[in-house]
Amino acid sequence: MQLSYAQKAFFSLCGSEFANDMHYCGTYIEIHRENGSPYDTEGTILAEMRITTEEANSMYTTTIDLTYKNNDRRLLCN
């Protein structure tokens, strides 16, 4: 899915041994389900993408994969 975000901020980018670590370092856009579901809590990350620009001074467009928890056989839908 294509999405845009606008923010005037500095985003944390990770280096050295954490450069490719998707769980401990970086700034992300995440998809959660409000109030959760019978299968996941509200805090469960259903999909995410890492922001790779260091500074945001205007609007940026990117894409986020809509596979359910990175499972290629399941898609997010309502």
N, CA and C atoms as an extended XYZ file, in Angstrom:
234
Properties=species:S:1:pos:R:3:atomname:S:1:resname:S:1:resid:I:1 pbc="F F F"
N         0.844       -1.146        0.000 N   MET     1
C         0.000        0.000        0.000 CA  MET     1
C         0.903        1.226        0.000 C   MET     1
N         0.563        2.209       -0.784 N   GLN     2
C         1.324        3.444       -0.822 CA  GLN     2
C         0.760        4.393        0.231 C   GLN     2
N         1.638        5.051        0.967 N   LEU     3
C         1.208        6.024        1.967 CA  LEU     3
C         2.179        7.176        2.011 C   LEU     3
N         1.697        8.290        2.509 N   SER     4
C         2.536        9.480        2.659 CA  SER     4
C         2.519        9.920        4.108 C   SER     4
N         3.614       10.508        4.533 N   TYR     5
C         3.680       11.062        5.878 CA  TYR     5
C         4.383       12.402        5.811 C   TYR     5
N         3.980       13.297        6.693 N   ALA     6
C         4.599       14.621        6.783 CA  ALA     6
C         5.018       14.830        8.226 C   ALA     6
N         6.247       15.233        8.406 N   GLN     7
C         6.772       15.423        9.746 CA  GLN     7
C         7.979       16.332        9.652 C   GLN     7
N         8.133       17.210       10.592 N   LYS     8
C         9.343       18.019       10.680 CA  LYS     8
C        10.108       17.481       11.885 C   LYS     8
N        10.984       16.520       11.617 N   ALA     9
C        11.666       15.833       12.705 CA  ALA     9
C        12.943       15.184       12.211 C   ALA     9
N        13.729       14.731       13.164 N   PHE    10
C        14.921       13.935       12.892 CA  PHE    10
C        14.589       12.499       13.257 C   PHE    10
N        14.852       11.567       12.355 N   PHE    11
C        14.589       10.156       12.614 CA  PHE    11
C        15.888        9.452       12.970 C   PHE    11
N        15.807        8.596       13.945 N   SER    12
C        16.961        7.815       14.368 CA  SER    12
C        17.262        6.735       13.335 C   SER    12
N        18.481        6.757       12.781 N   LEU    13
C        18.936        5.707       11.876 CA  LEU    13
C        20.016        4.917       12.593 C   LEU    13
N        20.045        3.626       12.396 N   CYS    14
C        20.952        2.758       13.124 CA  CYS    14
C        22.161        2.381       12.277 C   CYS    14
N        23.270        2.168       12.939 N   GLY    15
C        24.490        1.783       12.254 CA  GLY    15
C        25.129        0.575       12.910 C   GLY    15
N        26.310        0.258       12.483 N   SER    16
C        27.135       -0.864       12.961 CA  SER    16
C        26.333       -2.163       13.024 C   SER    16
N        26.417       -2.879       14.133 N   GLU    17
C        25.759       -4.190       14.213 CA  GLU    17
C        24.238       -4.104       14.247 C   GLU    17
N        23.667       -2.906       14.475 N   PHE    18
C        22.220       -2.743       14.527 CA  PHE    18
C        21.623       -2.212       13.220 C   PHE    18
N        22.420       -2.014       12.193 N   ALA    19
C        21.957       -1.398       10.950 CA  ALA    19
C        20.790       -2.144       10.309 C   ALA    19
N        20.766       -3.459       10.402 N   ASN    20
C        19.695       -4.244        9.781 CA  ASN    20
C        18.783       -4.915       10.793 C   ASN    20
N        18.861       -4.507       12.041 N   ASP    21
C        18.044       -5.113       13.092 CA  ASP    21
C        16.664       -4.488       13.098 C   ASP    21
N        15.646       -5.257       12.747 N   MET    22
C        14.285       -4.740       12.645 CA  MET    22
C        13.567       -4.662       13.993 C   MET    22
N        14.184       -5.078       15.099 N   HIS    23
C        13.466       -5.140       16.354 CA  HIS    23
C        13.990       -4.208       17.444 C   HIS    23
N        15.195       -3.707       17.312 N   TYR    24
C        15.759       -2.955       18.419 CA  TYR    24
C        16.179       -1.537       18.085 C   TYR    24
N        16.130       -1.158       16.812 N   CYS    25
C        16.679        0.140       16.481 CA  CYS    25
C        15.970        0.716       15.266 C   CYS    25
N        15.730        2.031       15.284 N   GLY    26
C        15.156        2.691       14.126 CA  GLY    26
C        13.805        3.322       14.406 C   GLY    26
N        13.254        3.952       13.379 N   THR    27
C        11.946        4.580       13.433 CA  THR    27
C        11.050        3.874       12.423 C   THR    27
N         9.843        3.521       12.835 N   TYR    28
C         8.963        2.688       12.027 CA  TYR    28
C         7.573        3.291       11.904 C   TYR    28
N         6.898        2.948       10.812 N   ILE    29
C         5.461        3.142       10.688 CA  ILE    29
C         4.870        1.753       10.891 C   ILE    29
N         3.918        1.650       11.813 N   GLU    30
C         3.353        0.354       12.158 CA  GLU    30
C         1.843        0.353       11.953 C   GLU    30
N         1.298       -0.811       11.653 N   ILE    31
C        -0.150       -0.999       11.577 CA  ILE    31
C        -0.563       -1.896       12.739 C   ILE    31
N        -1.522       -1.401       13.534 N   HIS    32
C        -2.106       -2.141       14.654 CA  HIS    32
C        -3.616       -2.182       14.443 C   HIS    32
N        -4.305       -3.073       15.085 N   ARG    33
C        -5.765       -3.103       15.028 CA  ARG    33
C        -6.300       -2.509       16.323 C   ARG    33
N        -7.101       -1.453       16.185 N   GLU    34
C        -7.699       -0.809       17.349 CA  GLU    34
C        -8.509       -1.830       18.142 C   GLU    34
N        -8.305       -1.864       19.434 N   ASN    35
C        -8.964       -2.789       20.366 CA  ASN    35
C        -8.568       -4.254       20.152 C   ASN    35
N        -7.628       -4.533       19.275 N   GLY    36
C        -7.169       -5.903       19.061 CA  GLY    36
C        -8.211       -6.757       18.364 C   GLY    36
N        -8.032       -8.061       18.450 N   SER    37
C        -8.954       -9.024       17.850 CA  SER    37
C        -8.903      -10.292       18.700 C   SER    37
N        -9.706      -11.297       18.376 N   PRO    38
C        -9.600      -12.549       19.130 CA  PRO    38
C        -8.218      -13.211       18.974 C   PRO    38
N        -7.448      -12.788       17.960 N   TYR    39
C        -6.159      -13.422       17.671 CA  TYR    39
C        -4.948      -12.615       18.129 C   TYR    39
N        -5.106      -11.287       18.219 N   ASP    40
C        -3.982      -10.402       18.552 CA  ASP    40
C        -4.429       -9.303       19.498 C   ASP    40
N        -3.508       -8.841       20.336 N   THR    41
C        -3.801       -7.691       21.191 CA  THR    41
C        -3.649       -6.407       20.380 C   THR    41
N        -4.098       -5.304       20.939 N   GLU    42
C        -3.968       -4.015       20.261 CA  GLU    42
C        -2.502       -3.654       20.043 C   GLU    42
N        -1.621       -4.126       20.893 N   GLY    43
C        -0.200       -3.825       20.773 CA  GLY    43
C         0.551       -4.659       19.751 C   GLY    43
N        -0.094       -5.659       19.179 N   THR    44
C         0.558       -6.519       18.192 CA  THR    44
C         0.810       -5.753       16.898 C   THR    44
N         2.025       -5.817       16.396 N   ILE    45
C         2.365       -5.179       15.124 CA  ILE    45
C         1.932       -6.110       14.001 C   ILE    45
N         0.956       -5.659       13.205 N   LEU    46
C         0.451       -6.475       12.112 CA  LEU    46
C         1.270       -6.286       10.847 C   LEU    46
N         1.786       -5.092       10.643 N   ALA    47
C         2.673       -4.779        9.519 CA  ALA    47
C         3.508       -3.578        9.916 C   ALA    47
N         4.700       -3.466        9.334 N   GLU    48
C         5.561       -2.338        9.658 CA  GLU    48
C         6.534       -2.072        8.520 C   GLU    48
N         7.054       -0.852        8.514 N   MET    49
C         8.114       -0.505        7.570 CA  MET    49
C         9.027        0.496        8.257 C   MET    49
N        10.302        0.379        7.966 N   ARG    50
C        11.313        1.254        8.573 CA  ARG    50
C        11.439        2.529        7.757 C   ARG    50
N        11.502        3.667        8.437 N   ILE    51
C        11.758        4.948        7.783 CA  ILE    51
C        13.258        5.054        7.577 C   ILE    51
N        13.671        5.316        6.339 N   THR    52
C        15.100        5.317        6.017 CA  THR    52
C        15.653        6.700        5.724 C   THR    52
N        14.827        7.741        5.812 N   THR    53
C        15.327        9.108        5.642 CA  THR    53
C        15.706        9.651        7.006 C   THR    53
N        16.804       10.382        7.065 N   GLU    54
C        17.275       10.899        8.347 CA  GLU    54
C        16.481       12.104        8.827 C   GLU    54
N        16.094       12.974        7.906 N   GLU    55
C        15.313       14.157        8.262 CA  GLU    55
C        14.074       14.233        7.399 C   GLU    55
N        12.994       14.678        8.000 N   ALA    56
C        11.753       14.878        7.253 CA  ALA    56
C        11.351       16.337        7.390 C   ALA    56
N        11.407       17.067        6.300 N   ASN    57
C        11.034       18.480        6.317 CA  ASN    57
C         9.848       18.770        5.414 C   ASN    57
N         9.273       17.721        4.851 N   SER    58
C         8.117       17.898        3.979 CA  SER    58
C         7.361       16.576        3.928 C   SER    58
N         6.610       16.359        2.863 N   MET    59
C         5.854       15.126        2.729 CA  MET    59
C         6.677       14.088        1.972 C   MET    59
N         6.656       12.863        2.464 N   TYR    60
C         7.348       11.741        1.846 CA  TYR    60
C         6.334       10.658        1.515 C   TYR    60
N         6.563        9.966        0.425 N   THR    61
C         5.705        8.856        0.019 CA  THR    61
C         6.525        7.580        0.044 C   THR    61
N         5.927        6.526        0.563 N   THR    62
C         6.589        5.228        0.663 CA  THR    62
C         5.542        4.137        0.499 C   THR    62
N         5.936        2.912        0.659 N   THR    63
C         4.993        1.800        0.619 CA  THR    63
C         5.153        0.955        1.874 C   THR    63
N         4.080        0.285        2.238 N   ILE    64
C         4.112       -0.661        3.356 CA  ILE    64
C         3.465       -1.959        2.881 C   ILE    64
N         4.115       -3.046        3.167 N   ASP    65
C         3.633       -4.366        2.778 CA  ASP    65
C         2.426       -4.720        3.655 C   ASP    65
N         1.344       -5.171        3.060 N   LEU    66
C         0.132       -5.488        3.811 CA  LEU    66
C        -0.029       -6.979        4.099 C   LEU    66
N         1.085       -7.704        4.133 N   THR    67
C         0.993       -9.093        4.563 CA  THR    67
C         0.839       -9.124        6.077 C   THR    67
N        -0.001      -10.011        6.559 N   TYR    68
C        -0.292      -10.149        7.987 CA  TYR    68
C         0.907      -10.763        8.694 C   TYR    68
N         1.575       -9.982        9.515 N   LYS    69
C         2.753      -10.401       10.284 CA  LYS    69
C         3.796      -11.074        9.402 C   LYS    69
N         4.048      -10.502        8.220 N   ASN    70
C         5.038      -10.992        7.251 CA  ASN    70
C         4.737      -12.389        6.712 C   ASN    70
N         3.509      -12.841        6.809 N   ASN    71
C         3.111      -14.139        6.271 CA  ASN    71
C         2.597      -13.915        4.847 C   ASN    71
N         3.336      -14.361        3.840 N   ASP    72
C         2.970      -14.139        2.446 CA  ASP    72
C         1.640      -14.771        2.045 C   ASP    72
N         1.112      -15.644        2.850 N   ARG    73
C        -0.150      -16.311        2.519 CA  ARG    73
C        -1.352      -15.628        3.151 C   ARG    73
N        -1.126      -14.551        3.926 N   ARG    74
C        -2.236      -13.850        4.590 CA  ARG    74
C        -2.086      -12.350        4.368 C   ARG    74
N        -3.193      -11.674        4.062 N   LEU    75
C        -3.204      -10.237        3.839 CA  LEU    75
C        -4.055       -9.549        4.885 C   LEU    75
N        -3.698       -8.293        5.171 N   LEU    76
C        -4.513       -7.497        6.081 CA  LEU    76
C        -5.784       -7.051        5.372 C   LEU    76
N        -6.887       -7.219        6.022 N   CYS    77
C        -8.163       -6.729        5.487 CA  CYS    77
C        -9.102       -6.572        6.665 C   CYS    77
N       -10.242       -5.957        6.432 N   ASN    78
C       -11.202       -5.754        7.507 CA  ASN    78
C       -12.394       -6.647        7.275 C   ASN    78
